[in-house]
Amino acid sequence: MDLLGRFTARMLVNGLRENGGHPRPEFGDGQTWRYYYLEECKRRGLKLLKELDGPTHDDAPYVNIHTGSVESLIDIASDYKGPADRQTIADQTWSVVEHWEPCEVTGKDGKITEVIEP
């Protein structure tokens, strides 16, 4: 959808995180625009994470905003379709921006020291 192509990265994130992950239509009635938001995230891929100043390397740590668990970017992508690669990460960018925030992890125990706000 061309309209979502004009949205900033932050607008896409905010849309996905509000209303239980079902963005309200920008115009029209009834149904949510979740499908269109997910497709726009897939289209932008890793560029979306870069626009949010998030790290894009495979081992970049991200914290789940719902559970507090920490996983690497490649592990987040692997949860969906088995073994992941760079393309899988790009395809799963919607999940990363909807449920995860970049963080810094130090120490052997993997304790979160700081959540990096995009």
Secondary structure as the mmCIF struct_conf table of DSSP 4:
data_model
#
loop_
_struct_conf.conf_type_id
_struct_conf.id
_struct_conf.beg_label_comp_id
_struct_conf.beg_label_asym_id
_struct_conf.beg_label_seq_id
_struct_conf.end_label_comp_id
_struct_conf.end_label_asym_id
_struct_conf.end_label_seq_id
HELX_RH_AL_P HELX_RH_AL_P1 ASP A 2 GLY A 5
TURN_TY1_P TURN_TY1_P1 ARG A 6 ARG A 6
BEND BEND1 PHE A 7 PHE A 7
HELX_RH_AL_P HELX_RH_AL_P2 ALA A 9 ARG A 17
BEND BEND2 GLU A 18 GLU A 18
HELX_RH_3T_P HELX_RH_3T_P1 ASN A 19 GLY A 21
HELX_LH_PP_P HELX_LH_PP_P1 PRO A 23 PRO A 25
BEND BEND3 GLU A 26 GLN A 31
HELX_RH_AL_P HELX_RH_AL_P3 ARG A 34 ARG A 44
TURN_TY1_P TURN_TY1_P2 GLY A 45 GLY A 45
HELX_RH_AL_P HELX_RH_AL_P4 LEU A 46 GLU A 51
TURN_TY1_P TURN_TY1_P3 LEU A 52 ASP A 53
BEND BEND4 HIS A 57 HIS A 57
TURN_TY1_P TURN_TY1_P4 ASP A 58 ASP A 59
STRN STRN1 PRO A 61 ASN A 64
TURN_TY1_P TURN_TY1_P5 ILE A 65 THR A 67
STRN STRN2 VAL A 70 SER A 72
HELX_RH_AL_P HELX_RH_AL_P5 LEU A 73 LYS A 81
BEND BEND5 GLY A 82 PRO A 83
HELX_RH_AL_P HELX_RH_AL_P6 ARG A 86 ASP A 91
TURN_TY1_P TURN_TY1_P6 GLN A 92 GLN A 92
HELX_RH_AL_P HELX_RH_AL_P7 THR A 93 HIS A 99
STRN STRN3 TRP A 100 THR A 106
TURN_TY1_P TURN_TY1_P7 GLY A 107 GLY A 110
STRN STRN4 LYS A 111 VAL A 115
HELX_LH_PP_P HELX_LH_PP_P2 ILE A 116 GLU A 117
#
